[in-house]
């Protein structure tokens, strides 16, 4: 277990959040799947709760306005020291600004943006809320990965905007780049070509740590979700791609070192 109370290096994934139609049912699903408890978040974000493990913030869940019919998806937030400057850098490098920048009360300042391929992510300028405060336990975010068509062009975007160093996988049939900050891997880009789901397009994928991948995938189905890719082994551990009852896709993983 690691308590991550320190301010993140700019560019590092620092938070994940989900905006849904039925906030109560979503809390029930994730509470039973991961053991999360919930407390109210900033009022400026509308109906919103923070998910906690052992009293520490691990994720956020909000409710869509009744008249908004948007895709439900987990959003990865990347840390920044200046949300306004980062939003402008996103625009100047071919990305799109969707929301903000705006203040989330005393918690911090945020913007929702997309990269040139259309993948949505958030930028977070921390004030009182530094982001995910716990890692290394089942139910905590363990990894963030951009699933896109090809990595070469989009890697340049993230390198320019956030200063990542990219390390490409040397393989003729595997398009994968690991993003590093200060010599440490923090996220990855995965190019899947025509295997990219047509109904989703490029997207950031959140990985959550679990004690047993097979049991977690079965539990997702029992709770009304779906198993999209059954449990399988990978270099990083055993993982499965699943969706909650509203269709938000995420990955459960038992890390190789856990």
N, C-alpha and C positions, 0 to 999 in steps of 0.2 A: 504494500500500500504506500502511495506517495501523496502527500498533501501538497497541491500545487498552488500555493497562495501568492507566489511571486508574480510580478508583472512580466508578461510574455515578451520575448524578442519580437520586434515587428516582423510580420509575415507568418509567424507561427500560428497554427490552429489553436484557438483559445476557448471556443464555445460552440455548441450546436443547439439549434432550436427548431421547433415544429409548429406550424400554424394549421389548425384543424377546424372542422365544422362542429364536432361534438366534443367539447373540452372534457366533460365529465366522463364520457365513455373512454376517451383516450387515456385519461388518468387511471382509470380502472385497468385498462389493458397493460400499460407500462408498469403500473404499480405491482400487478401480479406477475409480470414477466421478469422484471428486474429488482423488485423490492423497493421501488422508489416511494418516497413520501413527498408531499407537495406543500408549498407555501406561496402566498400571493407575490407577484413580481411588480415591477413599476406600473403605476396606473396609466402612464403616458402611452403604453403599448396596448391599451385596451385590456379585455379579459386575458390575463396572462399569469402563469404560475411557474415557479422554479422547482425542478425535481431535485430531491436531495437523497443522498446516501450517507448514513452516519452523521447527519446534520450538515453535510457539505453539499454545495451546489454542484450538480453534474450536467444539467441540461435545462432547457426552457420549453414550455408549451403554451401557445396562445390560441385564441379563437378567431376565426375569420368572421367578418361582418356577414349577416344573413344574406345580403344581396351580392356577395362576392363568390363566384364559383371558379376558384383557382385550383390548380393541381396541388395536392397535399404532398409535401416533400420535406425531408430533413435539410436544414441549411447549415453549412459549415461557415464559421466566422474566423477571419484571419485578423490577428492583432495589428494595430497601427498606433502610432503616437499622434496622428493628426488625420481624423476621418475625412475632413474636407480636402486636404491635400491628396490623400489616397484616392478619393472619388474623382478628383480632377485628373490624376494620373491614369486611372482606369479609362476615362473618356478619351484622353489624348492618345492612348495606346490601342484604341479600337473597341473598347468595351462599352457597356451601357449602364447608366445610372437609373435604377428603378425606384428607389425610396431614399429620401434624405439627401444629405446628412441631417440627422435630427437628434435631439437630446432624449435620453431615456431617464429622465429625472436625474438623481444624483449618482445613478449607476454608471453612466458613461454616455458616449455619443456613437451613433451607428449609421451605416448606410448599407443598402442592399443593391448589389450591382451584378453584372454578368460579364463574362469574358467574351472575346470576339467570336467564340464558337457557340455562345448562348448559355453556358453553364452559370447558374445563379450561385452567388455566395455573399456573405456579409463581411463587412469590415467593422471592427470594434475598437474604439478608443476608450480604454478603461479609465474610470474614476474610482468610485467606491467598489464596483464589481469588476474583479480582475478576470473572471471567466470560470471555467471548470476548476473546481477546487480539490478534486480527488481523482486519482488514477490508480491502475493496478489491481482493482477489485472488480468482480463481476457486476455489470450494470454501469460501468464507466466507459466513456469513449476511449478507444485504444488506437485508432488510426483514421485518417481522412484521405480519400483518393478521388482524383478527378477521372471519371470515365468519359472518354471523348473519342473522336474518330481517329485522329493521329496526333502525336505529341509534339512534333517538331515545331510547328508554328505557334501553338499555344504556350509551349515552354518559354518562348521568347517573351511573351506577354507577362507571365508571372515573374520571370527573371528581372525584367525592367521595372515593373511596378513594386515588387517586394524584395528584390535583391537576392533571390534564391540562387544557389548553385545547383545545377542539374547533373545527375549522374545517370547516363543511359545504360540500360541492360544490353549487353552485346549478344544479339540474337537476330537471325534473319526473319523469324516468324513471331517475335514477341516484342511489341512496341511498348516499352515501359521506362519511365524516368523517375528516379527518386529525387525529391527536392530537399536540399540541405540548407541549414542556417547555422553559421559558426561551426561547421564541421559535423553537425548532428542531423540525421534524417528526421524530417517533420511531417512529410506528406509525399504523395506520389501522383504521377500522371500515367494513365493506362489507356493506350490507343487500341480500340477493338474493331476499327474499320466498319464493315457492313453488319457486324454483330451488335452494333449499338441499337438499343430498342427504339423503334420509330415513334412510339408514343411518349418517349421521355427525352430523347436527344441527349447532348452532353450534360453531365450532371456530377456534382460532388456526392460521393458515397461516404456515409458515416459507419464506422465499425465499432461495435460495442463488445467489450470483454464479457465472456460467459465462462462458467465452470465446466460445462459440458455442451459442446455444440449440438450434438444429436438430440439431447434432452431439450435444449432451448428451442430448436427448430420444431420439435414435436409440440412443445408448449405453445408456441406461436399459433400453430394450427388449432390447438384446443381452445385458445382464447378468441378465435374468430379471424385470425390473420391467415396468410398464405405462405407456403414455402415455394419460392421461385427457382432457386437452385439448391438441390439437396446438399447435405453435409459432404465435404470433400477436403482432402488434405492439400496443403500448400506449404511453401517454404516458411511462411510466417506462422503457421499453425493450422488447425482444423476450422473450417468456416462454412457458413451457409448464408445465402441471400434470401431474405424474407420480406414480407410486407405486412403492415398492421391493418386493422379492419377498414381504415379509410384509404388504404393504398400507398402509404408512405413506405418507401423501400429503404432497407438498411441491411447491414451484414452483422451476423453474430459470429464471434471468433474466440476460440480457445487458443491463446497464443502459445507458440512452441516453448516459450520460457516460463509459462505460468504453471 
